[in-house]
Amino acid sequence: MGERANILLYQKRDLTHVVNHSGKDLYNYSPVIYTHWGGYEVKNVVQEVAQHYKEDTSDTNWEPDMRVEVERVFPKLLVACIKNGLQPSVFNFDMRKFEHELPKGNDMPIVADDWGTLLVDINSWSYETLDYDWSKANV
């Protein structure tokens, strides 16, 4: 059938300077990168982009392109997916529902039941795979 996979980047917001915040974590998310083919390669592509950031020694105050922020990492990851032949598509992700909690595999706007969704924390470059559960599907 295919080798479907998703990639979703996230980052916990820094709330140290926010007055009167609720004490709950707040998250920023990227759009969802989806590939129908080559899902087994998504971890390698994410690791490639992570390595680029880990090895770079530029001052991120002076090099905005190297800031580790969702809106700056996402295009680099998308380009890496293209260069690695994943033929990615991009889908909007309704972040409002997941402002205070991380999503599950079935929360994605497109099904990736072969390799799941790689949920990537860009602060640590750690990730987990969120599997799609057909028993919970609204079909």
C-alpha positions as CSV (number, residue, x, y, z in Angstrom):
1,M,0.0,0.0,0.0
2,G,2.5,2.6,1.1
3,E,4.9,3.6,3.8
4,R,2.9,6.5,5.3
5,A,4.3,8.6,8.1
6,N,3.9,12.0,9.7
7,I,6.3,14.4,11.4
8,L,5.1,17.0,13.8
9,L,7.5,19.4,15.5
10,Y,6.7,20.9,18.9
11,Q,8.2,23.2,21.4
12,K,7.2,24.0,25.0
13,R,6.8,27.8,25.3
14,D,9.0,29.7,27.7
15,L,6.6,31.1,30.3
16,T,9.1,32.5,32.7
17,H,8.2,36.1,31.8
18,V,4.4,35.6,31.5
19,V,2.5,37.2,34.3
20,N,-0.5,35.3,35.7
21,H,-0.2,32.2,33.6
22,S,-2.1,29.2,34.7
23,G,0.9,27.0,35.5
24,K,0.1,24.6,32.7
25,D,2.5,24.0,29.9
26,L,1.9,25.7,26.6
27,Y,3.1,24.2,23.3
28,N,3.8,25.5,19.8
29,Y,3.4,23.2,16.8
30,S,4.4,23.0,13.2
31,P,2.1,22.0,10.4
32,V,2.1,18.2,9.9
33,I,4.6,16.8,7.3
34,Y,3.1,13.7,5.6
35,T,4.7,11.2,3.3
36,H,3.0,8.4,1.6
37,W,6.3,6.7,0.6
38,G,9.5,6.3,2.6
39,G,8.1,6.6,6.0
40,Y,10.8,4.3,7.3
41,E,13.2,7.2,6.5
42,V,11.6,10.0,8.6
43,K,13.7,9.3,11.7
44,N,16.9,9.5,9.6
45,V,15.8,12.8,8.1
46,V,14.9,14.3,11.5
47,Q,18.3,13.1,12.9
48,E,20.0,14.8,9.9
49,V,18.4,18.1,10.6
50,A,19.0,17.7,14.4
51,Q,22.7,17.1,13.7
52,H,22.9,20.3,11.6
53,Y,21.6,22.3,14.6
54,K,23.8,20.4,17.1
55,E,27.0,20.9,15.1
56,D,26.4,24.6,14.2
57,T,28.4,27.0,16.4
58,S,27.0,30.3,15.2
59,D,25.6,32.8,17.7
60,T,21.8,32.4,17.4
61,N,21.3,36.0,18.5
62,W,23.1,37.1,15.4
63,E,22.1,34.2,13.1
64,P,18.3,34.1,13.2
65,D,18.4,31.3,10.6
66,M,19.9,29.0,13.3
67,R,17.4,29.7,16.1
68,V,15.7,26.6,17.3
69,E,12.1,27.7,16.9
70,V,9.3,25.8,15.3
71,E,8.8,28.4,12.6
72,R,12.5,28.3,11.6
73,V,13.1,24.6,12.0
74,F,10.0,23.5,10.0
75,P,11.1,24.8,6.6
76,K,14.6,23.2,7.0
77,L,13.0,19.9,7.9
78,L,10.6,20.2,4.9
79,V,13.6,20.8,2.5
80,A,15.4,17.9,4.0
81,C,12.4,15.7,3.4
82,I,12.3,16.8,-0.2
83,K,16.1,16.3,-0.7
84,N,15.7,12.8,0.7
85,G,13.0,11.9,-1.8
86,L,10.1,11.6,0.7
87,Q,7.8,13.6,-1.6
88,P,6.2,15.4,1.4
89,S,2.8,17.0,1.7
90,V,1.9,19.5,4.4
91,F,-1.3,19.6,6.4
92,N,-2.6,22.1,8.9
93,F,-2.7,21.1,12.5
94,D,-5.3,22.6,14.7
95,M,-3.1,23.7,17.6
96,R,-5.8,25.2,19.7
97,K,-7.0,21.8,20.9
98,F,-3.5,20.9,22.0
99,E,-2.4,24.1,23.7
100,H,-1.8,22.4,27.0
101,E,-1.3,18.7,26.0
102,L,0.6,16.8,23.4
103,P,-1.5,15.1,20.7
104,K,-1.9,11.4,20.0
105,G,-1.6,9.6,16.6
106,N,-5.3,9.7,15.9
107,D,-5.3,13.5,16.3
108,M,-3.4,14.1,13.1
109,P,-5.3,15.6,10.1
110,I,-4.1,12.7,7.9
111,V,-3.7,9.0,8.7
112,A,-0.2,7.6,8.9
113,D,-0.9,4.1,10.0
114,D,2.3,2.5,8.5
115,W,5.0,4.3,10.5
116,G,2.9,6.6,12.7
117,T,3.6,10.2,13.6
118,L,7.0,11.2,14.7
119,L,6.4,13.8,17.4
120,V,9.7,15.8,17.7
121,D,10.6,18.1,20.6
122,I,13.0,20.5,18.9
123,N,14.4,21.8,22.3
124,S,16.0,18.4,23.0
125,W,15.6,16.7,19.5
126,S,14.0,13.8,21.3
127,Y,11.1,12.1,19.6
128,E,8.4,9.5,20.1
129,T,6.3,7.6,17.6
130,L,2.6,8.1,17.9
131,D,0.8,5.1,16.4
132,Y,-2.6,5.4,14.7
133,D,-5.2,3.2,16.3
134,W,-8.0,2.1,13.9
135,S,-10.2,1.0,16.8
136,K,-10.4,4.7,17.8
137,A,-11.0,6.0,14.3
138,N,-14.1,8.1,13.5
139,V,-14.9,6.4,10.2
